[in-house]
Amino acid sequence: MNTDLTEQTDQLSPYLHRGFHEASMALSKWLDRRLVVVLEQVQLLRLESAIETLGPADEIQCACCMRFTGGFTGQLALAFDDTSGWELCDILFHREHPSTEWGELEISALLETTNILGCSLLNSFSLASPPAGSIGPMLASGVDATWMPTSPPVFVRDFAASIMESILVNQGSTMESVILAKTKWEVESRTTHLQLLLLPDGTNLVGAARVAN
């Protein structure tokens, strides 16, 4: 595993935590109910390991994918199996009877959820303090570090390997590793677990060598 990439992932972790906290507040405001997104674990995994973590190779998985640009370019993908996705829909809609199919309403709700989550994470990245004597945000590899989505999220449903291959081909990524964040979503007494994939286009995640405390 690339040592520099591991260190960069460690530097990125605090901003992921802050982004999920901001997403919790934004989603709570949207739903008019308290929703908490807990970041349980951040891992740097090789592509094959990330695919295995998403679920069994012979089972269908889902993902809401959003491309972004900023200090680095890439894609965020909120990944889940059918059951976890339907559980989140039930939480969002406050349903008493479990969802059992993907309709336009369910897909639209998860796409908006991904949009809110993604924008919160990008906002967190943009607020990272620059090291002393430098110019611009710390999570930057170039001059232009305006973090923003470049397209609306899209919903995909396929085998995990096919989803990952589609993401990498579409963005032309050269990455051999991805960042995977395991999350728990809580509303009142209801919970579900989803995973967030962060797939940069290149090998550099963090332009600076240190993290501001």
C-alpha positions in Angstrom: 0.0 0.0 0.0 1.3 3.5 -0.9 2.7 5.0 2.3 2.1 8.6 1.1 -1.5 7.8 0.2 -2.0 6.2 3.7 -0.7 9.4 5.3 -2.9 11.5 3.1 -5.9 9.4 4.1 -5.1 10.0 7.8 -5.0 13.8 7.1 -8.3 13.6 5.3 -10.1 11.8 8.1 -10.8 14.8 10.4 -12.5 16.6 7.5 -14.6 13.5 6.8 -15.8 13.5 10.4 -16.7 17.2 10.2 -18.4 16.7 6.8 -20.6 13.9 8.2 -21.5 16.1 11.2 -22.5 19.0 8.9 -24.5 16.5 6.8 -26.3 15.3 9.9 -27.4 18.9 10.6 -28.5 19.6 7.0 -30.4 16.3 6.7 -32.1 16.9 10.1 -33.2 20.3 8.8 -34.5 18.8 5.6 -36.4 16.1 7.4 -37.5 18.3 10.3 -36.3 15.4 12.5 -33.0 14.7 14.1 -30.9 12.4 11.9 -27.3 11.5 12.9 -24.7 10.1 10.4 -22.0 8.5 12.4 -18.6 7.9 10.8 -17.6 4.5 12.2 -14.4 3.7 10.3 -12.2 5.1 7.5 -10.1 2.6 5.4 -7.7 2.8 2.5 -8.3 -0.3 0.4 -7.1 -1.7 -2.8 -9.8 -1.9 -5.5 -10.4 -5.6 -5.2 -10.7 -5.4 -1.4 -13.1 -2.5 -1.7 -15.3 -4.5 -4.1 -15.3 -7.4 -1.6 -16.3 -5.1 1.2 -19.3 -3.8 -0.6 -20.8 -7.2 -0.6 -20.8 -10.7 -2.2 -19.8 -10.8 -5.8 -23.0 -12.5 -6.9 -25.3 -10.0 -5.1 -26.7 -6.8 -6.5 -25.6 -3.6 -4.9 -26.6 0.0 -5.3 -24.8 3.3 -5.4 -25.5 7.0 -5.7 -22.5 8.6 -7.4 -21.5 12.3 -7.6 -18.5 13.7 -9.4 -16.7 16.7 -7.9 -13.8 19.0 -8.4 -11.6 21.0 -6.1 -8.2 20.4 -4.6 -8.4 17.1 -6.4 -11.1 15.7 -8.7 -12.9 12.5 -8.3 -16.2 10.9 -7.4 -18.2 10.2 -4.2 -20.3 7.1 -4.1 -22.8 6.3 -1.4 -23.0 2.5 -1.6 -25.5 0.0 -0.1 -27.4 -3.2 -0.7 -31.2 -3.2 -1.4 -32.1 -3.8 2.2 -30.0 -1.0 3.6 -31.2 1.4 0.9 -34.8 0.6 1.6 -34.2 1.0 5.3 -32.9 4.5 4.7 -35.9 5.3 2.6 -38.2 4.1 5.4 -36.2 6.4 7.8 -36.5 9.3 5.4 -40.2 8.9 4.8 -41.0 7.8 8.3 -42.7 4.6 7.0 -44.1 1.9 9.2 -44.2 -0.7 6.5 -40.8 -1.7 5.0 -40.0 -0.7 1.4 -39.6 -3.6 -1.0 -38.9 -2.0 -4.4 -37.1 0.9 -6.1 -39.6 3.4 -7.3 -39.0 6.9 -8.6 -39.8 8.4 -5.1 -37.2 6.1 -3.4 -34.5 6.8 -5.9 -35.1 10.6 -5.8 -34.9 10.6 -2.0 -31.5 8.8 -2.0 -30.2 11.0 -4.7 -31.1 14.1 -2.7 -29.6 12.6 0.4 -26.3 11.9 -1.5 -26.4 15.5 -2.8 -26.7 16.9 0.7 -24.0 14.5 2.1 -21.6 15.2 -0.8 -22.0 19.0 -0.6 -21.4 18.9 3.2 -18.2 16.9 2.7 -17.0 19.2 0.0 -17.7 22.2 2.2 -15.7 20.6 5.0 -12.7 20.1 2.6 -12.9 23.7 1.5 -12.8 25.0 5.1 -9.5 23.2 5.9 -7.0 25.7 7.2 -3.8 26.2 5.1 -0.4 25.6 6.6 1.4 28.7 7.9 3.0 30.6 5.0 1.0 28.9 2.3 -1.9 30.2 0.1 -5.2 28.4 -0.4 -6.9 25.5 1.3 -4.8 22.7 2.7 -6.6 20.0 0.8 -5.3 21.3 -2.5 -3.1 20.0 -5.3 -3.3 23.1 -7.5 -4.3 26.7 -7.6 -8.0 26.2 -8.1 -9.3 24.5 -5.0 -13.0 25.5 -5.2 -14.8 22.3 -4.1 -18.1 21.7 -5.9 -20.1 19.0 -7.6 -19.7 18.9 -11.4 -22.9 17.0 -12.0 -26.0 15.8 -10.1 -25.8 12.4 -8.4 -26.9 9.3 -10.4 -28.3 6.1 -9.1 -26.9 2.8 -10.3 -27.8 -0.8 -9.4 -25.6 -3.7 -10.5 -23.0 -6.2 -9.2 -20.3 -4.5 -7.0 -17.5 -5.1 -9.5 -19.6 -3.7 -12.4 -20.4 -0.6 -10.4 -16.8 0.1 -9.5 -15.6 -0.6 -13.1 -18.2 1.8 -14.4 -17.1 4.6 -12.0 -13.4 4.1 -12.8 -13.9 4.0 -16.6 -16.2 7.0 -16.7 -13.8 9.2 -14.7 -10.6 7.8 -16.2 -9.1 7.1 -12.8 -5.6 5.8 -12.4 -6.1 5.0 -8.7 -5.4 1.5 -7.5 -6.8 2.2 -4.0 -10.0 3.9 -2.7 -11.1 5.4 0.6 -14.0 3.6 2.1 -15.9 5.2 5.0 -18.3 3.0 7.0 -21.3 4.9 8.4 -24.3 4.4 10.6 -27.5 6.4 10.1 -29.7 7.0 13.1 -33.2 8.5 13.4 -34.9 8.0 16.8 -34.7 4.2 17.3 -34.1 3.3 13.7 -30.7 2.6 12.2 -29.1 1.5 9.0 -25.5 1.1 7.7 -24.1 2.5 4.4 -20.7 2.9 3.0 -19.2 6.0 1.3 -16.5 5.5 -1.4 -14.1 8.3 -2.2 -12.4 7.7 -5.6 -9.9 10.4 -6.6 -8.9 10.6 -10.3 -5.1 10.6 -9.5 -2.7 9.5 -6.8 -2.6 12.8 -4.8 -5.2 13.5 -2.1 -3.6 16.1 0.0 -1.3 18.8 -1.3 0.2 19.8 2.1 2.3 17.7 4.4 0.7 18.5 7.7 -2.8 18.9 9.2 -3.8 22.1 11.0 -5.1 21.3 14.5 
